[in-house]
Amino acid sequence: MSRLPSGQARAVPGRTRPAWSGRMILLVALAALATCGGNDVDAPPVTLPDSSCPTLDDTLPNTLQALQDGRLDGIASIARDLQVQQGGVLLAEALRAVVLLVRSIPLEVGATVDFDAVRGLVRDIEPLLADVLQPFVSEPAGSDAGRDRLLAFDALGEVVAQCPEGSVLDAVGLLTSDPDFLAALQSSLKDPTLVGLVQSLPAPSGSSTSRHGFALLIDTMLNALLSQNFVFTDLVDLIAPFFPVDTPPLSTLLPPLERLLGGDGLETLRTLIRCLQDVERTPSDGAPRNGGLLLGAMLYDVIAAQSGSLADLLGSLEPIFARATDPSFLALLDAVVEGIQSDEELRQNLIDLLVFGLDIHRVGDLLHGVIALLEADSLQELLTVVENLFVNDQCSPTVDTSLSGGALELGLMGARLGVAIP
């Protein structure tokens, strides 16, 4: 399958693109997830009193209200861009990927998950995550400062697309595998001295901000990790001139970090770092930055702007990692991973969707939309939709996603939710 283009859409001979709004495309996506749908008929409201499967109005009231109010117009714009690519083919593939990802989980596995507990965790995480993302959309849209804040996301999209298969997930898994490291990281981020230390870093030659100094330090540390002669004291020696390493917060963070980089941990991170350092973007000052510098600037923005939210977010993740030994949770994770690994087309579709959304021309809209979803408690509502697929026989999907004459048709049989799609 070809990758999603980031430039102009390609026309497909013999197909006429339907003039759908971005909001309506989002409704189609929600309908696909909820295993409900229809063909070229009138628009919502959603009604079907004979069905024992809850309607979208029942399960997604806040999300649908946010869609109606225009708070999700950023994501709707991306959905509209996705639709125009290749005459709508890529939108169909995107919707199919979402549905098949959920369907890859066996019903008997999903039925054992404690969704109430998961919703409770999500309820705590949503406002905190929204606070963490807010600094990246705080600058005026279209301004040089606003674009510069988003360059790291654009670069990360390329990293996901170009890195060896599984390397990103392996690195994330490593960084979240040690409770001691997570606890030390949380404690460090909560330390009131951290922001002051970061903001007091000297600016490099030709720059007037500590943001550039911090980005340069992160980039230098990443390059040190790539050295074949690397030992952990190399990192300590790089940090020591700028931060006190024998007192908190670093004295509590460095020991678990050293353990994390032992064994195969270092090589796991190196695979990702090599990809990151090969990426390059040019901000408004005209000086190209590699991935390490861009990541450093992103981390600076999060740390310098946070008022406890990032540390609180990490703290709220602890119960999730505590559930890692729960057999039902492990079975759910294994089913999702196996479903992605066994379906190459699905895996590529998911990667392409992520790269498409992180493109510099779209990621600002994406982040605004994600923040709106978090503020509307949409993740909790979507979990309820997924739960219904597992615990309600009337919601079990049999999905056939296809294109006919350029109009997207979702034949969703098994569940009987009545969503009218123009």
TORKOL-4160 file (C-alpha; in steps of 0.2 Angstrom, whole numbers, padded with zeros to 4 digits, m for minus):
422
<pt num="1" X="0000" Y="0000" Z="0000"/>
<pt num="2" X="0006" Y="0017" Z="m0004"/>
<pt num="3" X="0010" Y="0030" Z="0009"/>
<pt num="4" X="m0002" Y="0045" Z="0013"/>
<pt num="5" X="0004" Y="0060" Z="0002"/>
<pt num="6" X="0007" Y="0076" Z="0012"/>
<pt num="7" X="0005" Y="0087" Z="m0003"/>
<pt num="8" X="m0009" Y="0089" Z="m0016"/>
<pt num="9" X="m0022" Y="0076" Z="m0018"/>
<pt num="10" X="m0021" Y="0064" Z="m0033"/>
<pt num="11" X="m0036" Y="0063" Z="m0044"/>
<pt num="12" X="m0043" Y="0046" Z="m0047"/>
<pt num="13" X="m0050" Y="0043" Z="m0065"/>
<pt num="14" X="m0068" Y="0039" Z="m0066"/>
<pt num="15" X="m0072" Y="0044" Z="m0048"/>
<pt num="16" X="m0081" Y="0059" Z="m0042"/>
<pt num="17" X="m0078" Y="0065" Z="m0024"/>
<pt num="18" X="m0093" Y="0067" Z="m0013"/>
<pt num="19" X="m0094" Y="0085" Z="m0006"/>
<pt num="20" X="m0095" Y="0079" Z="0012"/>
<pt num="21" X="m0091" Y="0091" Z="0027"/>
<pt num="22" X="m0077" Y="0087" Z="0039"/>
<pt num="23" X="m0090" Y="0086" Z="0053"/>
<pt num="24" X="m0100" Y="0073" Z="0043"/>
<pt num="25" X="m0084" Y="0063" Z="0040"/>
<pt num="26" X="m0081" Y="0062" Z="0058"/>
<pt num="27" X="m0099" Y="0056" Z="0061"/>
<pt num="28" X="m0096" Y="0042" Z="0049"/>
<pt num="29" X="m0080" Y="0037" Z="0059"/>
<pt num="30" X="m0090" Y="0037" Z="0075"/>
<pt num="31" X="m0103" Y="0027" Z="0066"/>
<pt num="32" X="m0090" Y="0015" Z="0060"/>
<pt num="33" X="m0083" Y="0012" Z="0077"/>
<pt num="34" X="m0100" Y="0010" Z="0085"/>
<pt num="35" X="m0105" Y="m0003" Z="0071"/>
<pt num="36" X="m0119" Y="0008" Z="0064"/>
<pt num="37" X="m0122" Y="0016" Z="0048"/>
<pt num="38" X="m0132" Y="0019" Z="0032"/>
<pt num="39" X="m0131" Y="0025" Z="0014"/>
<pt num="40" X="m0135" Y="0041" Z="0006"/>
<pt num="41" X="m0150" Y="0046" Z="0017"/>
<pt num="42" X="m0154" Y="0060" Z="0029"/>
<pt num="43" X="m0142" Y="0067" Z="0042"/>
<pt num="44" X="m0144" Y="0063" Z="0061"/>
<pt num="45" X="m0152" Y="0063" Z="0074"/>
<pt num="46" X="m0149" Y="0045" Z="0078"/>
<pt num="47" X="m0164" Y="0035" Z="0081"/>
<pt num="48" X="m0169" Y="0016" Z="0082"/>
<pt num="49" X="m0180" Y="0012" Z="0096"/>
<pt num="50" X="m0181" Y="m0007" Z="0092"/>
<pt num="51" X="m0163" Y="m0010" Z="0095"/>
<pt num="52" X="m0156" Y="m0015" Z="0111"/>
<pt num="53" X="m0139" Y="m0009" Z="0106"/>
<pt num="54" X="m0137" Y="0009" Z="0113"/>
<pt num="55" X="m0137" Y="0023" Z="0100"/>
<pt num="56" X="m0123" Y="0036" Z="0097"/>
<pt num="57" X="m0134" Y="0049" Z="0106"/>
<pt num="58" X="m0134" Y="0037" Z="0121"/>
<pt num="59" X="m0116" Y="0033" Z="0121"/>
<pt num="60" X="m0107" Y="0049" Z="0114"/>
<pt num="61" X="m0118" Y="0064" Z="0120"/>
<pt num="62" X="m0103" Y="0075" Z="0124"/>
<pt num="63" X="m0093" Y="0070" Z="0109"/>
<pt num="64" X="m0108" Y="0074" Z="0097"/>
<pt num="65" X="m0111" Y="0090" Z="0106"/>
<pt num="66" X="m0093" Y="0095" Z="0103"/>
<pt num="67" X="m0094" Y="0091" Z="0085"/>
<pt num="68" X="m0110" Y="0101" Z="0083"/>
<pt num="69" X="m0103" Y="0116" Z="0092"/>
<pt num="70" X="m0088" Y="0116" Z="0081"/>
<pt num="71" X="m0075" Y="0112" Z="0094"/>
<pt num="72" X="m0069" Y="0097" Z="0084"/>
<pt num="73" X="m0068" Y="0107" Z="0068"/>
<pt num="74" X="m0049" Y="0105" Z="0068"/>
<pt num="75" X="m0050" Y="0086" Z="0067"/>
<pt num="76" X="m0065" Y="0088" Z="0055"/>
<pt num="77" X="m0053" Y="0098" Z="0044"/>
<pt num="78" X="m0040" Y="0083" Z="0044"/>
<pt num="79" X="m0054" Y="0071" Z="0040"/>
<pt num="80" X="m0059" Y="0081" Z="0025"/>
<pt num="81" X="m0041" Y="0082" Z="0020"/>
<pt num="82" X="m0040" Y="0063" Z="0022"/>
<pt num="83" X="m0056" Y="0061" Z="0011"/>
<pt num="84" X="m0049" Y="0071" Z="m0004"/>
<pt num="85" X="m0034" Y="0060" Z="m0005"/>
<pt num="86" X="m0036" Y="0047" Z="m0020"/>
<pt num="87" X="m0054" Y="0051" Z="m0022"/>
<pt num="88" X="m0059" Y="0045" Z="m0004"/>
<pt num="89" X="m0050" Y="0028" Z="m0005"/>
<pt num="90" X="m0038" Y="0033" Z="0010"/>
<pt num="91" X="m0053" Y="0038" Z="0020"/>
<pt num="92" X="m0061" Y="0021" Z="0018"/>
<pt num="93" X="m0045" Y="0013" Z="0023"/>
<pt num="94" X="m0043" Y="0024" Z="0038"/>
<pt num="95" X="m0061" Y="0019" Z="0044"/>
<pt num="96" X="m0058" Y="0001" Z="0040"/>
<pt num="97" X="m0042" Y="0001" Z="0051"/>
<pt num="98" X="m0051" Y="0008" Z="0066"/>
<pt num="99" X="m0065" Y="m0004" Z="0065"/>
<pt num="100" X="m0053" Y="m0019" Z="0062"/>
<pt num="101" X="m0042" Y="m0014" Z="0076"/>
<pt num="102" X="m0057" Y="m0016" Z="0088"/>
<pt num="103" X="m0063" Y="m0032" Z="0080"/>
<pt num="104" X="m0045" Y="m0039" Z="0081"/>
<pt num="105" X="m0049" Y="m0041" Z="0100"/>
<pt num="106" X="m0058" Y="m0058" Z="0103"/>
<pt num="107" X="m0075" Y="m0055" Z="0112"/>
<pt num="108" X="m0071" Y="m0067" Z="0126"/>
<pt num="109" X="m0056" Y="m0056" Z="0130"/>
<pt num="110" X="m0064" Y="m0039" Z="0129"/>
<pt num="111" X="m0078" Y="m0046" Z="0140"/>
<pt num="112" X="m0066" Y="m0049" Z="0155"/>
<pt num="113" X="m0059" Y="m0031" Z="0155"/>
<pt num="114" X="m0065" Y="m0020" Z="0170"/>
<pt num="115" X="m0071" Y="m0005" Z="0159"/>
<pt num="116" X="m0077" Y="0004" Z="0174"/>
<pt num="117" X="m0059" Y="0004" Z="0181"/>
<pt num="118" X="m0052" Y="0010" Z="0165"/>
<pt num="119" X="m0064" Y="0024" Z="0163"/>
<pt num="120" X="m0059" Y="0030" Z="0180"/>
<pt num="121" X="m0041" Y="0030" Z="0175"/>
<pt num="122" X="m0046" Y="0040" Z="0159"/>
<pt num="123" X="m0056" Y="0052" Z="0169"/>
<pt num="124" X="m0041" Y="0057" Z="0179"/>
<pt num="125" X="m0029" Y="0058" Z="0164"/>
<pt num="126" X="m0040" Y="0068" Z="0152"/>
<pt num="127" X="m0038" Y="0085" Z="0160"/>
<pt num="128" X="m0020" Y="0083" Z="0164"/>
<pt num="129" X="m0016" Y="0077" Z="0146"/>
<pt num="130" X="m0025" Y="0092" Z="0140"/>
<pt num="131" X="m0014" Y="0104" Z="0151"/>
<pt num="132" X="0002" Y="0095" Z="0144"/>
<pt num="133" X="m0003" Y="0098" Z="0126"/>
<pt num="134" X="m0009" Y="0116" Z="0128"/>
<pt num="135" X="0008" Y="0125" Z="0127"/>
<pt num="136" X="0010" Y="0118" Z="0109"/>
<pt num="137" X="m0005" Y="0127" Z="0103"/>
<pt num="138" X="m0003" Y="0143" Z="0113"/>
<pt num="139" X="0005" Y="0153" Z="0100"/>
<pt num="140" X="m0006" Y="0161" Z="0086"/>
<pt num="141" X="m0011" Y="0149" Z="0072"/>
<pt num="142" X="0000" Y="0152" Z="0057"/>
<pt num="143" X="0013" Y="0162" Z="0066"/>
<pt num="144" X="0032" Y="0158" Z="0065"/>
<pt num="145" X="0032" Y="0154" Z="0084"/>
<pt num="146" X="0017" Y="0143" Z="0082"/>
<pt num="147" X="0025" Y="0133" Z="0068"/>
<pt num="148" X="0041" Y="0131" Z="0077"/>
<pt num="149" X="0032" Y="0124" Z="0092"/>
<pt num="150" X="0025" Y="0110" Z="0081"/>
<pt num="151" X="0040" Y="0105" Z="0071"/>
<pt num="152" X="0045" Y="0091" Z="0083"/>
<pt num="153" X="0028" Y="0083" Z="0080"/>
<pt num="154" X="0031" Y="0084" Z="0062"/>
<pt num="155" X="0048" Y="0076" Z="0064"/>
<pt num="156" X="0041" Y="0062" Z="0075"/>
<pt num="157" X="0029" Y="0058" Z="0061"/>
<pt num="158" X="0044" Y="0054" Z="0050"/>
<pt num="159" X="0053" Y="0044" Z="0064"/>
<pt num="160" X="0038" Y="0033" Z="0066"/>
<pt num="161" X="0037" Y="0031" Z="0047"/>
<pt num="162" X="0056" Y="0027" Z="0044"/>
<pt num="163" X="0062" Y="0018" Z="0060"/>
<pt num="164" X="0063" Y="m0001" Z="0059"/>
<pt num="165" X="0047" Y="m0009" Z="0063"/>
<pt num="166" X="0043" Y="m0010" Z="0081"/>
<pt num="167" X="0057" Y="0001" Z="0087"/>
<pt num="168" X="0046" Y="0015" Z="0093"/>
<pt num="169" X="0035" Y="0004" Z="0103"/>
<pt num="170" X="0050" Y="m0005" Z="0110"/>
<pt num="171" X="0058" Y="0011" Z="0116"/>
<pt num="172" X="0041" Y="0017" Z="0124"/>
<pt num="173" X="0040" Y="0000" Z="0132"/>
<pt num="174" X="0057" Y="0001" Z="0139"/>
<pt num="175" X="0054" Y="0018" Z="0147"/>
<pt num="176" X="0038" Y="0013" Z="0155"/>
<pt num="177" X="0043" Y="m0004" Z="0161"/>
<pt num="178" X="0052" Y="0001" Z="0177"/>
<pt num="179" X="0041" Y="0008" Z="0191"/>
<pt num="180" X="0056" Y="0015" Z="0200"/>
<pt num="181" X="0061" Y="0025" Z="0185"/>
<pt num="182" X="0043" Y="0032" Z="0183"/>
<pt num="183" X="0042" Y="0036" Z="0201"/>
<pt num="184" X="0059" Y="0045" Z="0201"/>
<pt num="185" X="0054" Y="0054" Z="0185"/>
<pt num="186" X="0037" Y="0060" Z="0193"/>
<pt num="187" X="0046" Y="0066" Z="0209"/>
<pt num="188" X="0059" Y="0075" Z="0198"/>
<pt num="189" X="0045" Y="0084" Z="0188"/>
<pt num="190" X="0036" Y="0089" Z="0204"/>
<pt num="191" X="0052" Y="0097" Z="0211"/>
<pt num="192" X="0049" Y="0116" Z="0211"/>
<pt num="193" X="0068" Y="0118" Z="0207"/>
<pt num="194" X="0067" Y="0109" Z="0191"/>
<pt num="195" X="0059" Y="0123" Z="0181"/>
<pt num="196" X="0071" Y="0136" Z="0188"/>
<pt num="197" X="0086" Y="0125" Z="0184"/>
<pt num="198" X="0080" Y="0122" Z="0166"/>
<pt num="199" X="0076" Y="0140" Z="0163"/>
<pt num="200" X="0093" Y="0146" Z="0170"/>
<pt num="201" X="0103" Y="0136" Z="0157"/>
<pt num="202" X="0115" Y="0147" Z="0147"/>
<pt num="203" X="0110" Y="0151" Z="0129"/>
<pt num="204" X="0122" Y="0144" Z="0116"/>
<pt num="205" X="0132" Y="0157" Z="0105"/>
<pt num="206" X="0120" Y="0166" Z="0093"/>
<pt num="207" X="0105" Y="0163" Z="0104"/>
<pt num="208" X="0096" Y="0173" Z="0117"/>
<pt num="209" X="0085" Y="0159" Z="0125"/>
<pt num="210" X="0088" Y="0145" Z="0138"/>
<pt num="211" X="0077" Y="0135" Z="0127"/>
<pt num="212" X="0090" Y="0133" Z="0114"/>
<pt num="213" X="0103" Y="0129" Z="0128"/>
<pt num="214" X="0092" Y="0115" Z="0134"/>
<pt num="215" X="0089" Y="0108" Z="0117"/>
<pt num="216" X="0107" Y="0108" Z="0114"/>
<pt num="217" X="0111" Y="0098" Z="0130"/>
<pt num="218" X="0097" Y="0085" Z="0126"/>
<pt num="219" X="0105" Y="0083" Z="0108"/>
<pt num="220" X="0122" Y="0081" Z="0115"/>
<pt num="221" X="0116" Y="0068" Z="0128"/>
<pt num="222" X="0108" Y="0058" Z="0114"/>
<pt num="223" X="0124" Y="0058" Z="0104"/>
<pt num="224" X="0133" Y="0052" Z="0119"/>
<pt num="225" X="0121" Y="0037" Z="0120"/>
<pt num="226" X="0126" Y="0032" Z="0102"/>
<pt num="227" X="0145" Y="0031" Z="0106"/>
<pt num="228" X="0151" Y="0014" Z="0106"/>
<pt num="229" X="0162" Y="0018" Z="0121"/>
<pt num="230" X="0147" Y="0025" Z="0131"/>
<pt num="231" X="0147" Y="0023" Z="0150"/>
<pt num="232" X="0134" Y="0030" Z="0161"/>
<pt num="233" X="0146" Y="0043" Z="0169"/>
<pt num="234" X="0147" Y="0051" Z="0152"/>
<pt num="235" X="0129" Y="0057" Z="0154"/>
<pt num="236" X="0133" Y="0063" Z="0172"/>
<pt num="237" X="0148" Y="0073" Z="0166"/>
<pt num="238" X="0138" Y="0081" Z="0153"/>
<pt num="239" X="0124" Y="0086" Z="0165"/>
<pt num="240" X="0135" Y="0091" Z="0180"/>
<pt num="241" X="0141" Y="0108" Z="0174"/>
<pt num="242" X="0123" Y="0114" Z="0173"/>
<pt num="243" X="0113" Y="0104" Z="0186"/>
<pt num="244" X="0118" Y="0098" Z="0204"/>
<pt num="245" X="0118" Y="0079" Z="0202"/>
<pt num="246" X="0121" Y="0075" Z="0220"/>
<pt num="247" X="0105" Y="0082" Z="0226"/>
<pt num="248" X="0086" Y="0080" Z="0221"/>
<pt num="249" X="0079" Y="0080" Z="0209"/>
<pt num="250" X="0093" Y="0072" Z="0199"/>
<pt num="251" X="0100" Y="0062" Z="0213"/>
<pt num="252" X="0084" Y="0052" Z="0214"/>
<pt num="253" X="0082" Y="0051" Z="0195"/>
<pt num="254" X="0100" Y="0045" Z="0189"/>
<pt num="255" X="0101" Y="0028" Z="0198"/>
<pt num="256" X="0085" Y="0021" Z="0190"/>
<pt num="257" X="0090" Y="0028" Z="0173"/>
<pt num="258" X="0107" Y="0020" Z="0174"/>
<pt num="259" X="0098" Y="0003" Z="0178"/>
<pt num="260" X="0086" Y="0006" Z="0163"/>
<pt num="261" X="0101" Y="0008" Z="0151"/>
<pt num="262" X="0109" Y="m0008" Z="0157"/>
<pt num="263" X="0107" Y="m0025" Z="0147"/>
<pt num="264" X="0098" Y="m0023" Z="0131"/>
<pt num="265" X="0090" Y="m0006" Z="0136"/>
<pt num="266" X="0104" Y="0005" Z="0129"/>
<pt num="267" X="0103" Y="m0004" Z="0111"/>
<pt num="268" X="0084" Y="m0003" Z="0112"/>
<pt num="269" X="0085" Y="0016" Z="0114"/>
<pt num="270" X="0099" Y="0018" Z="0101"/>
<pt num="271" X="0089" Y="0011" Z="0087"/>
<pt num="272" X="0076" Y="0025" Z="0090"/>
<pt num="273" X="0089" Y="0038" Z="0093"/>
<pt num="274" X="0098" Y="0035" Z="0076"/>
<pt num="275" X="0081" Y="0037" Z="0067"/>
<pt num="276" X="0078" Y="0053" Z="0077"/>
<pt num="277" X="0095" Y="0061" Z="0073"/>
<pt num="278" X="0093" Y="0057" Z="0055"/>
<pt num="279" X="0077" Y="0069" Z="0054"/>
<pt num="280" X="0080" Y="0087" Z="0050"/>
<pt num="281" X="0068" Y="0102" Z="0050"/>
<pt num="282" X="0071" Y="0121" Z="0048"/>
<pt num="283" X="0062" Y="0133" Z="0060"/>
<pt num="284" X="0059" Y="0151" Z="0056"/>
<pt num="285" X="0076" Y="0157" Z="0061"/>
<pt num="286" X="0083" Y="0147" Z="0045"/>
<pt num="287" X="0095" Y="0136" Z="0055"/>
<pt num="288" X="0091" Y="0117" Z="0052"/>
<pt num="289" X="0088" Y="0107" Z="0068"/>
<pt num="290" X="0090" Y="0088" Z="0069"/>
<pt num="291" X="0078" Y="0077" Z="0079"/>
<pt num="292" X="0088" Y="0078" Z="0095"/>
<pt num="293" X="0087" Y="0097" Z="0095"/>
<pt num="294" X="0068" Y="0097" Z="0091"/>
<pt num="295" X="0065" Y="0085" Z="0104"/>
<pt num="296" X="0075" Y="0095" Z="0117"/>
<pt num="297" X="0065" Y="0111" Z="0112"/>
<pt num="298" X="0048" Y="0101" Z="0114"/>
<pt num="299" X="0054" Y="0094" Z="0132"/>
<pt num="300" X="0058" Y="0112" Z="0137"/>
<pt num="301" X="0041" Y="0119" Z="0132"/>
<pt num="302" X="0033" Y="0105" Z="0142"/>
<pt num="303" X="0044" Y="0107" Z="0157"/>
<pt num="304" X="0044" Y="0126" Z="0157"/>
<pt num="305" X="0025" Y="0128" Z="0155"/>
<pt num="306" X="0020" Y="0114" Z="0166"/>
<pt num="307" X="0012" Y="0119" Z="0183"/>
<pt num="308" X="0012" Y="0101" Z="0190"/>
<pt num="309" X="0001" Y="0094" Z="0176"/>
<pt num="310" X="0015" Y="0083" Z="0168"/>
<pt num="311" X="0020" Y="0076" Z="0185"/>
<pt num="312" X="0002" Y="0073" Z="0190"/>
<pt num="313" X="m0001" Y="0064" Z="0173"/>
<pt num="314" X="0014" Y="0052" Z="0176"/>
<pt num="315" X="0007" Y="0049" Z="0193"/>
<pt num="316" X="m0010" Y="0045" Z="0186"/>
<pt num="317" X="m0002" Y="0032" Z="0175"/>
<pt num="318" X="0005" Y="0022" Z="0189"/>
<pt num="319" X="m0012" Y="0012" Z="0192"/>
<pt num="320" X="m0011" Y="0008" Z="0173"/>
<pt num="321" X="0006" Y="0000" Z="0175"/>
<pt num="322" X="0001" Y="m0008" Z="0191"/>
<pt num="323" X="m0013" Y="m0017" Z="0181"/>
<pt num="324" X="0001" Y="m0024" Z="0170"/>
<pt num="325" X="0000" Y="m0041" Z="0179"/>
<pt num="326" X="m0019" Y="m0042" Z="0178"/>
<pt num="327" X="m0022" Y="m0057" Z="0167"/>
<pt num="328" X="m0037" Y="m0049" Z="0158"/>
<pt num="329" X="m0027" Y="m0033" Z="0155"/>
<pt num="330" X="m0013" Y="m0043" Z="0148"/>
<pt num="331" X="m0024" Y="m0054" Z="0137"/>
<pt num="332" X="m0032" Y="m0038" Z="0130"/>
<pt num="333" X="m0015" Y="m0030" Z="0126"/>
<pt num="334" X="m0009" Y="m0046" Z="0118"/>
<pt num="335" X="m0024" Y="m0047" Z="0107"/>
<pt num="336" X="m0022" Y="m0029" Z="0101"/>
<pt num="337" X="m0003" Y="m0032" Z="0098"/>
<pt num="338" X="m0006" Y="m0048" Z="0089"/>
<pt num="339" X="m0020" Y="m0041" Z="0078"/>
<pt num="340" X="m0008" Y="m0027" Z="0073"/>
<pt num="341" X="0007" Y="m0038" Z="0070"/>
<pt num="342" X="m0003" Y="m0051" Z="0060"/>
<pt num="343" X="m0011" Y="m0039" Z="0048"/>
<pt num="344" X="0002" Y="m0029" Z="0038"/>
<pt num="345" X="m0011" Y="m0018" Z="0029"/>
<pt num="346" X="m0019" Y="m0013" Z="0046"/>
<pt num="347" X="m0002" Y="m0009" Z="0053"/>
<pt num="348" X="0003" Y="0001" Z="0038"/>
<pt num="349" X="m0013" Y="0010" Z="0039"/>
<pt num="350" X="m0011" Y="0015" Z="0057"/>
<pt num="351" X="0006" Y="0021" Z="0054"/>
<pt num="352" X="0001" Y="0031" Z="0039"/>
<pt num="353" X="m0014" Y="0039" Z="0049"/>
<pt num="354" X="m0002" Y="0045" Z="0062"/>
<pt num="355" X="0011" Y="0052" Z="0050"/>
<pt num="356" X="m0004" Y="0061" Z="0040"/>
<pt num="357" X="m0010" Y="0069" Z="0056"/>
<pt num="358" X="0007" Y="0074" Z="0063"/>
<pt num="359" X="0011" Y="0083" Z="0046"/>
<pt num="360" X="0016" Y="0101" Z="0050"/>
<pt num="361" X="0001" Y="0108" Z="0041"/>
<pt num="362" X="m0011" Y="0097" Z="0051"/>
<pt num="363" X="m0004" Y="0094" Z="0068"/>
<pt num="364" X="m0010" Y="0111" Z="0075"/>
<pt num="365" X="m0028" Y="0106" Z="0070"/>
<pt num="366" X="m0025" Y="0089" Z="0077"/>
<pt num="367" X="m0019" Y="0095" Z="0094"/>
<pt num="368" X="m0033" Y="0108" Z="0096"/>
<pt num="369" X="m0046" Y="0093" Z="0092"/>
<pt num="370" X="m0038" Y="0081" Z="0104"/>
<pt num="371" X="m0038" Y="0095" Z="0118"/>
<pt num="372" X="m0057" Y="0097" Z="0114"/>
<pt num="373" X="m0060" Y="0079" Z="0115"/>
<pt num="374" X="m0051" Y="0077" Z="0131"/>
<pt num="375" X="m0061" Y="0092" Z="0138"/>
<pt num="376" X="m0077" Y="0084" Z="0133"/>
<pt num="377" X="m0073" Y="0068" Z="0141"/>
<pt num="378" X="m0074" Y="0059" Z="0124"/>
<pt num="379" X="m0062" Y="0046" Z="0128"/>
<pt num="380" X="m0073" Y="0039" Z="0142"/>
<pt num="381" X="m0088" Y="0039" Z="0130"/>
<pt num="382" X="m0078" Y="0030" Z="0116"/>
<pt num="383" X="m0073" Y="0017" Z="0129"/>
<pt num="384" X="m0091" Y="0014" Z="0132"/>
<pt num="385" X="m0094" Y="0011" Z="0114"/>
<pt num="386" X="m0080" Y="m0002" Z="0114"/>
<pt num="387" X="m0087" Y="m0010" Z="0129"/>
<pt num="388" X="m0104" Y="m0012" Z="0121"/>
<pt num="389" X="m0095" Y="m0021" Z="0107"/>
<pt num="390" X="m0089" Y="m0034" Z="0119"/>
<pt num="391" X="m0104" Y="m0036" Z="0132"/>
<pt num="392" X="m0119" Y="m0033" Z="0121"/>
<pt num="393" X="m0123" Y="m0046" Z="0108"/>
<pt num="394" X="m0134" Y="m0034" Z="0098"/>
<pt num="395" X="m0118" Y="m0023" Z="0095"/>
<pt num="396" X="m0107" Y="m0036" Z="0088"/>
<pt num="397" X="m0101" Y="m0030" Z="0071"/>
<pt num="398" X="m0099" Y="m0038" Z="0054"/>
<pt num="399" X="m0091" Y="m0024" Z="0044"/>
<pt num="400" X="m0089" Y="m0022" Z="0025"/>
<pt num="401" X="m0081" Y="m0005" Z="0020"/>
<pt num="402" X="m0080" Y="m0001" Z="0002"/>
<pt num="403" X="m0081" Y="0012" Z="m0011"/>
<pt num="404" X="m0094" Y="0014" Z="m0025"/>
<pt num="405" X="m0093" Y="0028" Z="m0037"/>
<pt num="406" X="m0083" Y="0038" Z="m0025"/>
<pt num="407" X="m0096" Y="0038" Z="m0012"/>
<pt num="408" X="m0091" Y="0029" Z="0004"/>
<pt num="409" X="m0103" Y="0016" Z="0009"/>
<pt num="410" X="m0102" Y="0007" Z="0026"/>
<pt num="411" X="m0111" Y="m0009" Z="0026"/>
<pt num="412" X="m0112" Y="m0012" Z="0045"/>
<pt num="413" X="m0122" Y="m0028" Z="0048"/>
<pt num="414" X="m0126" Y="m0037" Z="0065"/>
<pt num="415" X="m0129" Y="m0021" Z="0075"/>
<pt num="416" X="m0144" Y="m0010" Z="0071"/>
<pt num="417" X="m0139" Y="0007" Z="0076"/>
<pt num="418" X="m0148" Y="0020" Z="0064"/>
<pt num="419" X="m0136" Y="0033" Z="0059"/>
<pt num="420" X="m0141" Y="0043" Z="0043"/>
<pt num="421" X="m0126" Y="0048" Z="0033"/>
<pt num="422" X="m0128" Y="0060" Z="0018"/>
